[in-house]
Amino acid sequence: SVVLLVSIFVPITFLPPSLHIKTTYNPCPAHSQPWQVFLTYGAGYRWCGGSLINDRWVISAAHCYKTKRGCIADSLGQKGQEEGTEQHIQVEKAIRYPGYDARTTDNDFMLIKLSQPVTFNAFVQPIDISPSCPSAGEDCLVSGWGNTRTSGVEYPDKLQCLKLPILSSSACQTSYPGRITKNMFCAGYIEGGKDSCQGDSGGPLVCNGKLSGVVSWGAGCAQKNKPGVYTTVCNYHSWIQEVLANN
């Protein structure tokens, strides 16, 4: 497993919303998610996930922005968090999308620049950003080291993967009346039981091998009629290009 640790100096906005958790999950196949980033802070406290998109930049959620000195662990070989293949790298800067609204969690999107390039190898590779938005019914994969209990707390040592279907816009709106913006979509199961959770925030939702969503928010953990809500990555193509070109 590859972990890319990075120091980050950024102000905290609020703790991650009560996301969701995989109550039915499986460890990811070894080295199948080489873009997976593990964010920690302070003395290695777990915080959020992220996705490596090139040798210097990581995509995460804006609500993962922190003030205290912390670390980003790019756990890019998914068996465990510390296997000797980790890369520990300081963070140079973290840039939240300018339209981020902490109250509504709209535009929950952030780019993190590393202080030095990642070394690509069998364990660490970037993921391509999907050129299109995900479609209802499409099966996608979410991954992370988030909580694996619907009540209580249990964090896994191994990276977990879960297949989730994209829900229709109407189903998403029905689950969260008046709260879903054009920058959000739902993925998961209306009947509950399977979901992403606390600690998975900022991590990738991958559709057809491309980064399509960022774990953002939800209500409870894998609750009936309360699927996970994800940031729609396709809406940020031009901003990503602008930030990378100017930084």
C-alpha positions in Angstrom: 0.0 0.0 0.0 1.3 3.4 -0.9 0.7 6.3 1.4 1.6 9.8 0.5 1.9 11.9 3.6 1.7 15.6 3.3 1.7 18.5 5.7 -1.2 20.9 5.2 -1.6 24.4 6.5 -5.2 25.5 5.9 -8.1 26.8 8.0 -10.8 24.3 9.2 -14.3 25.1 8.3 -16.4 22.4 9.9 -16.1 18.7 10.6 -17.2 16.4 7.8 -20.9 15.9 7.8 -22.2 12.6 9.0 -21.5 10.8 5.8 -22.3 7.1 5.5 -20.7 3.8 6.0 -20.3 0.6 4.2 -22.2 -1.9 6.3 -21.6 -4.5 3.5 -18.1 -3.9 2.1 -15.0 -5.7 1.0 -11.3 -4.9 1.0 -10.3 -3.6 -2.4 -8.2 -6.0 -4.5 -4.5 -5.3 -3.9 -3.3 -2.2 -5.8 -6.6 -1.7 -7.7 -7.0 1.9 -6.5 -3.5 3.4 -7.0 -4.9 7.0 -7.0 -6.5 6.7 -3.5 -5.3 9.4 -1.1 -5.6 9.2 2.6 -5.6 12.5 4.4 -4.5 12.8 8.1 -3.6 15.7 10.3 -1.7 16.3 13.5 -0.1 13.1 14.8 -1.6 11.1 12.0 -5.3 11.4 12.9 -7.5 10.2 10.0 -9.5 12.9 8.3 -10.6 12.5 4.7 -9.8 10.8 1.3 -8.8 12.1 -2.0 -7.8 11.2 -5.6 -4.4 11.7 -7.3 -5.0 13.3 -10.7 -1.3 13.9 -11.7 2.1 13.9 -10.0 1.4 17.2 -8.1 -2.4 17.5 -7.6 -5.1 15.8 -5.5 -8.9 16.2 -5.7 -10.8 16.2 -2.4 -13.8 17.8 -0.8 -13.8 21.4 0.3 -15.2 20.5 3.7 -11.9 18.6 4.3 -10.0 21.9 4.4 -8.1 22.3 7.6 -6.2 24.9 9.5 -4.0 22.8 11.7 -0.8 21.2 10.4 -1.7 17.8 9.1 -0.8 15.2 6.6 -2.1 13.7 3.5 -1.5 10.0 3.2 -1.7 8.8 -0.3 -2.4 5.2 0.5 -2.1 4.1 -3.0 -1.6 0.4 -2.5 -4.7 -0.6 -0.7 -3.9 -3.5 1.6 -3.0 -1.4 4.6 -2.0 2.1 5.5 1.7 1.4 6.3 3.3 -1.3 4.1 6.6 0.3 3.2 5.4 1.6 -0.2 4.1 4.9 1.1 5.2 8.3 -0.1 5.2 11.0 2.5 4.9 14.4 0.8 4.3 17.9 2.2 1.3 19.9 0.9 2.2 23.2 -0.7 -1.4 24.6 -0.9 -5.1 23.6 -0.7 -7.5 25.5 -2.9 -11.3 25.3 -2.3 -13.7 26.0 -5.1 -14.6 29.7 -4.7 -18.3 29.0 -4.7 -18.2 26.5 -1.9 -21.0 27.0 0.6 -20.3 25.4 4.0 -24.0 25.8 5.0 -25.5 23.9 2.1 -22.3 21.9 1.2 -22.8 23.1 -2.4 -19.6 23.1 -4.5 -17.9 20.7 -2.1 -14.7 20.6 -4.2 -11.1 21.2 -3.5 -7.7 20.9 -5.2 -4.5 20.1 -3.2 -1.1 20.8 -4.6 1.8 18.7 -3.3 5.2 20.3 -2.5 7.0 17.8 -4.7 6.0 15.3 -7.4 4.8 11.9 -6.6 6.9 9.0 -7.9 4.7 6.8 -10.1 5.1 3.1 -9.8 3.1 -0.1 -9.5 1.4 1.2 -6.4 0.9 4.9 -7.2 -0.8 6.1 -10.3 -3.2 9.0 -11.2 -6.8 8.6 -12.2 -8.3 10.4 -15.2 -11.2 12.7 -14.7 -14.4 11.6 -16.4 -15.2 13.8 -19.4 -18.9 13.3 -18.8 -21.3 13.3 -15.9 -22.5 9.9 -14.5 -25.8 8.5 -15.6 -28.6 7.1 -13.6 -28.3 3.3 -13.3 -24.6 3.3 -13.9 -22.6 1.1 -11.4 -19.6 2.9 -9.9 -17.1 2.2 -7.1 -16.4 4.1 -4.0 -13.4 3.5 -1.8 -11.9 4.6 1.5 -10.8 3.9 5.0 -14.0 5.3 6.6 -16.1 4.0 9.4 -17.6 0.6 8.8 -20.4 0.6 11.4 -23.8 2.2 11.2 -23.7 2.7 15.0 -20.4 3.2 16.8 -17.0 3.5 15.2 -14.8 0.9 13.5 -12.1 2.0 11.1 -10.6 -0.6 8.9 -6.9 -1.2 8.4 -7.4 -2.1 4.8 -8.8 0.1 2.0 -12.5 -0.8 1.4 -14.4 -0.8 -1.9 -18.1 -0.8 -2.5 -20.0 -0.9 -5.8 -22.9 1.6 -5.8 -25.5 2.5 -8.5 -26.0 6.2 -9.6 -29.6 7.2 -8.6 -31.9 9.3 -10.7 -32.1 13.0 -10.1 -35.8 12.6 -9.0 -34.9 9.8 -6.5 -32.1 12.0 -5.1 -34.4 15.0 -4.7 -37.0 12.8 -3.0 -34.5 11.6 -0.5 -33.3 15.2 0.3 -36.0 17.7 -0.6 -34.7 21.1 -1.5 -31.1 20.2 -0.7 -29.7 18.8 -3.9 -28.1 21.3 -6.3 -26.8 20.8 -9.8 -23.4 20.1 -8.4 -24.6 17.0 -6.5 -25.9 13.6 -7.3 -26.8 10.5 -5.2 -25.4 7.0 -5.4 -26.3 4.0 -3.3 -29.3 2.0 -2.3 -32.7 3.4 -1.4 -33.3 0.4 0.9 -30.1 1.3 2.8 -27.5 -1.1 4.1 -24.6 -0.1 1.9 -22.9 3.3 1.8 -19.8 5.4 2.3 -19.3 7.0 5.7 -17.3 9.2 8.1 -13.7 9.2 7.0 -14.5 8.5 3.3 -15.2 12.2 2.7 -13.3 13.6 -0.2 -12.5 10.2 -1.6 -13.3 8.9 -5.1 -16.4 7.6 -6.8 -15.1 5.9 -9.9 -17.3 5.2 -12.9 -16.0 3.2 -15.9 -12.4 3.7 -14.6 -12.8 7.5 -14.4 -13.2 9.9 -11.5 -16.8 11.0 -11.5 -17.7 11.9 -8.0 -16.3 13.1 -4.6 -17.7 11.7 -1.4 -19.5 14.7 0.1 -22.4 14.3 2.6 -25.5 12.4 3.6 -27.8 11.7 6.6 -26.7 8.9 9.0 -25.0 5.8 7.8 -26.5 3.6 5.1 -30.0 4.6 6.2 -33.1 3.7 4.2 -34.1 6.5 1.8 -30.9 8.4 2.6 -28.3 7.5 0.0 -24.8 9.1 -0.2 -24.5 12.5 -1.9 -21.5 13.2 -4.1 -20.0 16.2 -5.7 -20.3 16.2 -9.5 -16.8 16.3 -10.8 -17.7 17.0 -14.4 -18.9 20.4 -13.4 -15.4 21.5 -12.5 -13.4 20.7 -15.6 -12.7 24.4 -16.6 -11.8 25.4 -13.0 -9.4 22.5 -12.6 -7.6 23.5 -15.8 -7.5 27.1 -14.7 -6.1 26.3 -11.2 -3.5 23.9 -12.6 -2.4 26.4 -15.2 -2.0 29.2 -12.7 -0.4 27.3 -9.9 
